[in-house]
């Protein structure tokens, strides 16, 4: 930051360079330029904040979708176990038919 003594020296040099008639005009244009600069700075900061919020939201969505997919993949083996069915017959008729089918296939395989 510029101290008081440095500011006084700068003003004296500017007074000698531009003269007393041009100095107020120069100060006005410098002030308006600083105002425009600050306005542009605020606008760019706002835009960057909005972009940051958007990227954070997108990253959170991607992370949550990844966790959901991971959970689904972990659930696949357990659902496979649930889908498996017992192929052995449970009734007397089923046992009888299963035994007959087995005997028929054994006879067909013998030369």
C-alpha angles and dihedrals in degrees: 000000000000116000127220095262093050091050092052091050091049091050092049091049091048090049091054093044100045104021130230094286097053097040097078090047090050091049091052093051091045090051093049090047090052090049092051090047092052091047091052090046092053091047092051092046090051091049091049091049091051091048090048091051090048093051092047090051091048091048091051091050092050092047093050091048089050091052091049092051091048091051091048091051091050090050093054097079092049092049089050089057090051092050095053111102130202109252095191113102116249102196132067091246091050091050091050093048091045091052092048092050091049092050091048092052091047090054092049092052094052116090 
